[in-house]
Amino acid sequence: MKKTLTILLSLTVLASCVATPALAVPSSEVVKANCRAVQSVLNQMEKADAALRINRGRVYNELLNLFYAMNTRLLSNKISLPNLVSLTSEFESVLGEFRTNYNSYDDALGDLVGVRCQEEPIAFYDKLVKVRDERTKLNSNIKRLDQLVELYGDEFNTNAKAQINAR
């Protein structure tokens, strides 16, 4: 009986969590109380994200150049793999979105860090939500770019190697 009651109570709590929005707007006092700690984390994030952006951007640019070089080499050897060209094109497009979204994220984060959260808790929270949204877009770009790299490798390993070995 106790087990059944515990399970039902757990399911009720779970259902109520699913039914409520993920982010409830906190009161001004809550924002003010946590303000300094959040700003400290945001400053650290801003520095770390800038370094990550530079490193990740370099890697993605190098990969794009390698994709171009491989596609050119395959074409010069009369090996046609339109899927690789298509993946390269999509990679280039998503990389452009990544750059744009990073700039938007960086601007939003800079705006957020500049807000005096003790004096403007509502503006601070609104900007925090914007930063979260921009970071989510950026994360989506990163996942897609990583996925495209994997797809390119799979396509090359299955089809390009088969055509090369068939010669």
KEKOLTI-813611 format. One line per 4 residues: number of its first residue (from 1); their letters; for each residue z, y, x of N, C-alpha, C, CB. Coordinates in nm, 2 decimals, decimal comma. Glycine has a CB too. Example, Ala and Ser with C-alpha at 12.3 -4.5 7.8 and 13.67 -1.06 7.14 Angstrom:
2
1> as> 0,78:-0,57:1,32:0,78:-0,45:1,23:0,78:-0,33:1,32:0,90:-0,45:1,13  0,71:-0,22:1,28:0,71:-0,11:1,37:0,79:0,00:1,29:0,57:-0,06:1,41 $
This chain:
167
1> mkkt> 0,00:-0,12:0,08:0,00:0,00:0,00:0,00:0,13:0,09:0,12:0,00:-0,09  0,08:0,12:0,19:0,09:0,24:0,28:-0,04:0,26:0,35:0,20:0,22:0,38  -0,11:0,15:0,39:-0,23:0,16:0,46:-0,34:0,22:0,37:-0,28:0,02:0,51  -0,34:0,18:0,25:-0,44:0,23:0,15:-0,42:0,38:0,13:-0,43:0,15:0,02 $
5> ltil> -0,29:0,42:0,11:-0,26:0,56:0,09:-0,30:0,64:0,22:-0,11:0,57:0,07  -0,27:0,59:0,33:-0,31:0,65:0,46:-0,46:0,67:0,47:-0,26:0,58:0,58  -0,54:0,57:0,43:-0,68:0,57:0,44:-0,73:0,67:0,34:-0,74:0,44:0,41  -0,68:0,67:0,21:-0,72:0,77:0,11:-0,69:0,91:0,15:-0,66:0,73:-0,02 $
9> lslt> -0,57:0,93:0,21:-0,54:1,06:0,26:-0,63:1,11:0,37:-0,39:1,06:0,30  -0,66:1,02:0,46:-0,75:1,05:0,57:-0,89:1,09:0,52:-0,77:0,94:0,67  -0,94:1,01:0,42:-1,07:1,04:0,36:-1,07:1,18:0,29:-1,11:0,93:0,26  -0,96:1,21:0,22:-0,95:1,34:0,15:-0,95:1,45:0,25:-0,82:1,34:0,07 $
13> vlas> -0,88:1,44:0,36:-0,88:1,54:0,46:-1,02:1,56:0,52:-0,77:1,51:0,57  -1,08:1,44:0,55:-1,22:1,44:0,60:-1,31:1,51:0,51:-1,26:1,30:0,64  -1,31:1,48:0,38:-1,40:1,54:0,28:-1,37:1,69:0,27:-1,38:1,47:0,15  -1,25:1,73:0,28:-1,22:1,87:0,27:-1,27:1,95:0,39:-1,07:1,90:0,25 $
17> cvat> -1,27:1,88:0,51:-1,32:1,94:0,63:-1,47:1,96:0,62:-1,28:1,86:0,75  -1,54:1,86:0,57:-1,68:1,87:0,55:-1,72:1,97:0,45:-1,74:1,73:0,51  -1,64:1,99:0,35:-1,67:2,09:0,24:-1,65:2,23:0,29:-1,59:2,06:0,12  -1,56:2,26:0,38:-1,53:2,39:0,42:-1,63:2,43:0,53:-1,39:2,41:0,47 $
21> pala> -1,66:2,57:0,54:-1,75:2,61:0,65:-1,69:2,59:0,78:-1,78:2,76:0,63  -1,78:2,57:0,88:-1,74:2,54:1,02:-1,65:2,65:1,08:-1,86:2,50:1,11  -1,69:2,77:1,05:-1,62:2,89:1,11:-1,56:2,97:1,00:-1,72:2,97:1,20  -1,43:2,97:0,99:-1,37:3,06:0,90:-1,34:3,19:0,97:-1,23:3,00:0,84 $
25> vpss> -1,36:3,30:0,91:-1,34:3,43:0,98:-1,20:3,46:1,00:-1,41:3,55:0,89  -1,15:3,47:1,12:-1,01:3,49:1,15:-0,97:3,64:1,11:-0,98:3,46:1,29  -0,84:3,65:1,09:-0,79:3,79:1,06:-0,80:3,88:1,19:-0,65:3,78:1,01  -0,79:4,00:1,17:-0,79:4,10:1,28:-0,67:4,07:1,38:-0,78:4,24:1,23 $
29> evvk> -0,56:4,03:1,32:-0,44:4,01:1,40:-0,47:3,88:1,49:-0,32:3,98:1,32  -0,53:3,78:1,44:-0,56:3,66:1,52:-0,65:3,70:1,63:-0,62:3,55:1,43  -0,76:3,78:1,60:-0,85:3,82:1,71:-0,78:3,90:1,81:-0,97:3,90:1,65  -0,70:4,00:1,77:-0,62:4,08:1,87:-0,53:3,99:1,95:-0,54:4,19:1,79 $
33> ancr> -0,46:3,90:1,89:-0,37:3,81:1,97:-0,43:3,73:2,08:-0,29:3,72:1,87  -0,56:3,69:2,05:-0,63:3,60:2,15:-0,73:3,68:2,23:-0,70:3,49:2,07  -0,73:3,80:2,21:-0,84:3,89:2,27:-0,85:3,88:2,42:-0,81:4,03:2,23  -0,74:3,90:2,49:-0,74:3,91:2,64:-0,78:3,77:2,70:-0,60:3,95:2,69 $
37> avqs> -0,73:3,66:2,64:-0,77:3,53:2,69:-0,92:3,51:2,67:-0,69:3,42:2,62  -0,97:3,54:2,55:-1,11:3,52:2,52:-1,20:3,61:2,62:-1,14:3,56:2,38  -1,16:3,73:2,64:-1,23:3,82:2,73:-1,24:3,77:2,87:-1,18:3,96:2,73  -1,13:3,71:2,92:-1,12:3,65:3,05:-1,22:3,53:3,06:-0,98:3,60:3,08 $
41> vlnq> -1,22:3,45:2,96:-1,32:3,34:2,96:-1,46:3,39:2,95:-1,29:3,24:2,84  -1,49:3,49:2,87:-1,62:3,55:2,86:-1,67:3,60:2,99:-1,62:3,65:2,75  -1,58:3,67:3,06:-1,62:3,72:3,19:-1,66:3,61:3,29:-1,51:3,81:3,25  -1,58:3,50:3,29:-1,62:3,39:3,37:-1,75:3,32:3,33:-1,50:3,28:3,37 $
45> meka> -1,76:3,31:3,20:-1,89:3,26:3,14:-2,01:3,34:3,18:-1,88:3,25:2,99  -2,00:3,47:3,18:-2,11:3,56:3,21:-2,15:3,53:3,35:-2,07:3,70:3,19  -2,06:3,52:3,44:-2,09:3,50:3,58:-2,15:3,36:3,60:-1,97:3,51:3,67  -2,09:3,26:3,55:-2,14:3,12:3,56:-2,27:3,10:3,50:-2,04:3,02:3,50 $
49> daal> -2,29:3,16:3,38:-2,42:3,14:3,31:-2,54:3,21:3,39:-2,41:3,20:3,17  -2,51:3,32:3,46:-2,61:3,39:3,53:-2,66:3,30:3,65:-2,56:3,52:3,59  -2,57:3,23:3,72:-2,60:3,14:3,82:-2,68:3,02:3,77:-2,48:3,10:3,90  -2,63:2,97:3,66:-2,70:2,85:3,60:-2,84:2,89:3,56:-2,62:2,80:3,48 $
53> rinr> -2,86:3,01:3,50:-2,99:3,05:3,46:-3,08:3,06:3,57:-2,98:3,19:3,38  -3,04:3,11:3,68:-3,12:3,13:3,80:-3,16:2,99:3,85:-3,05:3,21:3,91  -3,06:2,90:3,87:-3,09:2,76:3,92:-3,18:2,68:3,83:-2,96:2,69:3,95  -3,15:2,69:3,70:-3,22:2,61:3,60:-3,37:2,67:3,59:-3,16:2,62:3,46 $
57> grvy> -3,38:2,80:3,59:-3,51:2,86:3,59:-3,60:2,82:3,70:-3,49:3,01:3,58  -3,54:2,82:3,82:-3,61:2,78:3,94:-3,66:2,63:3,92:-3,53:2,79:4,07  -3,57:2,55:3,88:-3,61:2,41:3,86:-3,72:2,39:3,76:-3,49:2,32:3,82  -3,71:2,46:3,65:-3,82:2,45:3,55:-3,95:2,51:3,60:-3,77:2,53:3,42 $
61> nell> -3,94:2,62:3,67:-4,07:2,68:3,73:-4,13:2,58:3,83:-4,04:2,81:3,80  -4,05:2,52:3,91:-4,10:2,42:4,01:-4,16:2,30:3,94:-3,99:2,37:4,10  -4,10:2,25:3,83:-4,15:2,14:3,75:-4,28:2,18:3,69:-4,05:2,10:3,64  -4,29:2,30:3,63:-4,42:2,34:3,57:-4,53:2,35:3,68:-4,40:2,48:3,51 $
65> nlfy> -4,50:2,40:3,80:-4,60:2,40:3,91:-4,64:2,26:3,95:-4,54:2,47:4,03  -4,54:2,16:3,95:-4,57:2,02:3,98:-4,66:1,96:3,87:-4,44:1,94:4,00  -4,63:1,99:3,75:-4,71:1,94:3,64:-4,85:1,99:3,65:-4,65:1,99:3,50  -4,87:2,12:3,68:-5,01:2,17:3,70:-5,08:2,10:3,81:-5,00:2,33:3,72 $
69> amnt> -5,01:2,09:3,92:-5,07:2,02:4,04:-5,11:1,88:4,01:-4,97:2,03:4,16  -5,02:1,81:3,94:-5,05:1,67:3,91:-5,17:1,66:3,81:-4,93:1,60:3,84  -5,17:1,74:3,71:-5,28:1,74:3,61:-5,41:1,77:3,68:-5,26:1,85:3,50  -5,41:1,87:3,77:-5,53:1,91:3,85:-5,58:1,79:3,94:-5,51:2,03:3,93 $
73> rlls> -5,48:1,73:4,00:-5,51:1,61:4,09:-5,57:1,50:4,01:-5,39:1,57:4,17  -5,52:1,47:3,90:-5,57:1,36:3,81:-5,71:1,39:3,76:-5,48:1,34:3,69  -5,73:1,52:3,72:-5,87:1,56:3,68:-5,97:1,55:3,79:-5,86:1,70:3,62  -5,93:1,59:3,91:-6,02:1,59:4,02:-6,06:1,44:4,06:-5,96:1,66:4,14 $
77> nkis> -5,97:1,35:4,03:-6,00:1,21:4,05:-6,05:1,14:3,93:-5,87:1,14:4,09  -6,10:1,22:3,83:-6,16:1,18:3,71:-6,07:1,08:3,63:-6,29:1,10:3,74  -5,95:1,12:3,62:-5,85:1,04:3,54:-5,81:1,14:3,43:-5,72:0,99:3,62  -5,85:1,11:3,31:-5,82:1,19:3,19:-5,70:1,15:3,12:-5,94:1,20:3,10 $
81> lpnl> -5,60:1,24:3,12:-5,48:1,21:3,04:-5,44:1,34:2,96:-5,36:1,17:3,13  -5,51:1,35:2,84:-5,48:1,47:2,76:-5,34:1,49:2,72:-5,57:1,47:2,64  -5,26:1,38:2,71:-5,12:1,39:2,67:-5,04:1,47:2,78:-5,06:1,25:2,65  -5,08:1,44:2,91:-5,01:1,52:3,01:-5,03:1,67:3,00:-5,04:1,46:3,15 $
85> vslt> -5,16:1,70:2,97:-5,20:1,84:2,96:-5,12:1,90:2,84:-5,35:1,86:2,94  -5,12:1,83:2,73:-5,05:1,88:2,61:-4,90:1,89:2,64:-5,07:1,78:2,50  -4,84:1,80:2,71:-4,69:1,81:2,74:-4,67:1,93:2,83:-4,64:1,68:2,81  -4,76:1,95:2,93:-4,75:2,07:3,02:-4,76:2,20:2,94:-4,86:2,06:3,13 $
89> sefe> -4,85:2,20:2,85:-4,87:2,32:2,77:-4,74:2,35:2,68:-4,99:2,31:2,68  -4,69:2,25:2,62:-4,57:2,26:2,54:-4,45:2,30:2,63:-4,53:2,14:2,47  -4,44:2,24:2,75:-4,33:2,28:2,84:-4,34:2,43:2,88:-4,34:2,19:2,97  -4,46:2,47:2,91:-4,48:2,62:2,94:-4,44:2,71:2,82:-4,63:2,64:2,98 $
93> svlg> -4,47:2,67:2,70:-4,44:2,74:2,58:-4,28:2,75:2,56:-4,50:2,68:2,46  -4,22:2,63:2,57:-4,07:2,63:2,56:-4,00:2,70:2,67:-4,03:2,48:2,55  -4,06:2,69:2,79:-4,00:2,77:2,90:-4,01:2,92:2,87:-4,08:2,74:3,03  -4,12:2,97:2,81:-4,12:3,11:2,77:-4,02:3,14:2,67:-4,26:3,14:2,72 $
97> efrt> -4,00:3,05:2,57:-3,89:3,07:2,48:-3,75:3,07:2,54:-3,89:2,96:2,37  -3,73:2,98:2,64:-3,61:2,98:2,71:-3,58:3,11:2,78:-3,61:2,86:2,82  -3,68:3,17:2,85:-3,66:3,30:2,91:-3,63:3,41:2,81:-3,79:3,34:2,99  -3,70:3,41:2,70:-3,68:3,51:2,60:-3,54:3,49:2,54:-3,78:3,50:2,49 $
101> nyns> -3,50:3,37:2,51:-3,37:3,34:2,45:-3,26:3,37:2,54:-3,36:3,20:2,40  -3,28:3,34:2,67:-3,18:3,37:2,77:-3,15:3,52:2,78:-3,21:3,32:2,91  -3,26:3,60:2,78:-3,24:3,75:2,78:-3,17:3,80:2,66:-3,38:3,81:2,79  -3,20:3,74:2,54:-3,13:3,78:2,42:-2,98:3,74:2,43:-3,19:3,71:2,30 $
105> ydda> -2,95:3,62:2,48:-2,82:3,57:2,50:-2,74:3,66:2,60:-2,82:3,42:2,55  -2,80:3,69:2,71:-2,74:3,77:2,81:-2,71:3,91:2,76:-2,83:3,78:2,94  -2,80:3,97:2,68:-2,78:4,10:2,62:-2,66:4,09:2,52:-2,90:4,15:2,55  -2,66:3,99:2,44:-2,55:3,97:2,34:-2,42:3,95:2,41:-2,58:3,86:2,25 $
109> lgdl> -2,42:3,87:2,52:-2,29:3,85:2,59:-2,24:3,98:2,66:-2,31:3,74:2,70  -2,34:4,05:2,72:-2,30:4,18:2,78:-2,24:4,28:2,67:-2,42:4,24:2,84  -2,30:4,28:2,55:-2,25:4,36:2,45:-2,11:4,32:2,41:-2,34:4,36:2,32  -2,09:4,19:2,40:-1,96:4,14:2,36:-1,85:4,17:2,46:-1,97:3,98:2,34 $
113> vgvr> -1,88:4,15:2,59:-1,78:4,18:2,69:-1,75:4,33:2,69:-1,84:4,14:2,83  -1,84:4,41:2,65:-1,81:4,56:2,65:-1,73:4,60:2,53:-1,94:4,63:2,65  -1,70:4,52:2,43:-1,63:4,56:2,31:-1,48:4,55:2,35:-1,66:4,47:2,19  -1,40:4,66:2,31:-1,26:4,65:2,32:-1,20:4,58:2,20:-1,20:4,80:2,33 $
117> cqee> -1,17:4,45:2,22:-1,13:4,37:2,11:-1,00:4,41:2,05:-1,13:4,23:2,15  -0,91:4,47:2,12:-0,78:4,52:2,07:-0,81:4,63:1,97:-0,69:4,57:2,18  -0,91:4,71:1,99:-0,93:4,83:1,91:-1,04:4,80:1,80:-0,98:4,95:1,99  -1,13:4,71:1,83:-1,24:4,68:1,74:-1,25:4,52:1,71:-1,37:4,73:1,79 $
121> piaf> -1,15:4,46:1,65:-1,15:4,32:1,64:-1,26:4,26:1,55:-1,02:4,27:1,59  -1,30:4,33:1,45:-1,40:4,28:1,36:-1,54:4,29:1,43:-1,41:4,37:1,23  -1,57:4,40:1,50:-1,69:4,42:1,58:-1,70:4,31:1,69:-1,70:4,56:1,64  -1,58:4,29:1,75:-1,57:4,18:1,86:-1,61:4,05:1,80:-1,43:4,18:1,92 $
125> ydkl> -1,55:4,01:1,69:-1,58:3,88:1,63:-1,72:3,87:1,58:-1,49:3,86:1,51  -1,78:3,97:1,53:-1,92:3,97:1,48:-2,01:3,95:1,60:-1,96:4,10:1,41  -1,98:4,01:1,71:-2,06:4,00:1,84:-2,04:3,86:1,90:-2,03:4,10:1,94  -1,92:3,80:1,88:-1,89:3,67:1,93:-1,98:3,57:1,85:-1,74:3,63:1,91 $
129> vkvr> -1,99:3,58:1,72:-2,07:3,50:1,64:-2,22:3,51:1,69:-2,06:3,53:1,49  -2,27:3,63:1,72:-2,40:3,65:1,76:-2,43:3,57:1,90:-2,44:3,80:1,78  -2,33:3,58:1,99:-2,34:3,52:2,12:-2,35:3,36:2,09:-2,22:3,55:2,21  -2,27:3,31:2,00:-2,27:3,17:1,97:-2,41:3,13:1,92:-2,16:3,13:1,87 $
133> dert> -2,46:3,21:1,84:-2,60:3,18:1,78:-2,70:3,18:1,89:-2,63:3,28:1,67  -2,70:3,28:1,98:-2,79:3,29:2,09:-2,78:3,17:2,19:-2,78:3,42:2,16  -2,65:3,14:2,21:-2,63:3,02:2,30:-2,68:2,89:2,24:-2,48:3,01:2,34  -2,67:2,88:2,11:-2,72:2,76:2,05:-2,87:2,75:2,06:-2,68:2,76:1,90 $
137> klns> -2,94:2,86:2,05:-3,09:2,86:2,06:-3,12:2,82:2,21:-3,14:3,00:2,03  -3,05:2,88:2,30:-3,07:2,85:2,44:-3,05:2,70:2,47:-2,98:2,93:2,53  -2,94:2,64:2,41:-2,92:2,50:2,43:-3,03:2,42:2,37:-2,78:2,47:2,36  -3,08:2,46:2,26:-3,20:2,39:2,20:-3,32:2,39:2,30:-3,23:2,45:2,07 $
141> nikr> -3,34:2,50:2,36:-3,45:2,51:2,45:-3,43:2,42:2,57:-3,47:2,65:2,50  -3,31:2,42:2,62:-3,28:2,33:2,74:-3,30:2,18:2,71:-3,14:2,36:2,79  -3,25:2,14:2,59:-3,27:2,00:2,55:-3,41:1,97:2,54:-3,19:1,98:2,41  -3,49:2,06:2,48:-3,64:2,03:2,46:-3,71:2,02:2,59:-3,70:2,14:2,37 $
145> ldql> -3,67:2,12:2,69:-3,74:2,11:2,82:-3,70:1,98:2,89:-3,69:2,23:2,90  -3,58:1,94:2,89:-3,54:1,82:2,95:-3,61:1,70:2,89:-3,39:1,80:2,94  -3,63:1,70:2,76:-3,70:1,60:2,68:-3,84:1,59:2,72:-3,69:1,62:2,53  -3,91:1,71:2,74:-4,05:1,71:2,78:-4,07:1,66:2,92:-4,10:1,86:2,77 $
149> vely> -3,97:1,69:3,01:-3,98:1,63:3,15:-3,98:1,48:3,14:-3,86:1,69:3,23  -3,89:1,43:3,06:-3,88:1,28:3,04:-4,01:1,22:2,98:-3,76:1,25:2,96  -4,06:1,29:2,88:-4,18:1,24:2,82:-4,30:1,25:2,92:-4,22:1,33:2,70  -4,31:1,35:3,00:-4,41:1,36:3,10:-4,40:1,25:3,20:-4,40:1,50:3,18 $
153> gdef> -4,28:1,22:3,25:-4,26:1,11:3,34:-4,30:0,97:3,28:-4,12:1,10:3,39  -4,26:0,95:3,15:-4,30:0,83:3,08:-4,45:0,81:3,07:-4,23:0,82:2,95  -4,51:0,92:3,03:-4,66:0,92:3,01:-4,73:0,89:3,14:-4,71:1,06:2,95  -4,68:0,96:3,25:-4,74:0,93:3,38:-4,72:0,79:3,42:-4,68:1,03:3,48 $
157> ntna> -4,60:0,74:3,41:-4,57:0,61:3,45:-4,64:0,50:3,38:-4,42:0,58:3,44  -4,67:0,52:3,25:-4,74:0,42:3,17:-4,89:0,43:3,18:-4,70:0,42:3,03  -4,94:0,55:3,16:-5,09:0,57:3,15:-5,16:0,60:3,28:-5,12:0,67:3,04  -5,10:0,70:3,35:-5,17:0,74:3,48:-5,17:0,62:3,58:-5,10:0,86:3,54 $
161> kaqi> -5,06:0,56:3,59:-5,05:0,45:3,69:-5,14:0,34:3,65:-4,91:0,39:3,70  -5,16:0,31:3,52:-5,25:0,21:3,47:-5,39:0,24:3,51:-5,23:0,19:3,32  -5,43:0,37:3,49:-5,57:0,41:3,52:-5,59:0,41:3,67:-5,60:0,55:3,46  -5,49:0,44:3,75:-5,50:0,44:3,89:-5,52:0,30:3,94:-5,38:0,51:3,96 $
165> nar> -5,43:0,21:3,89:-5,44:0,07:3,94:-5,56:0,00:3,89:-5,31:0,00:3,88  -5,62:0,05:3,78:-5,75:-0,02:3,73:-5,87:0,01:3,82:-5,78:0,03:3,59  -5,86:0,11:3,91:-5,97:0,14:4,00:-5,99:0,04:4,10:-5,95:0,28:4,06 $
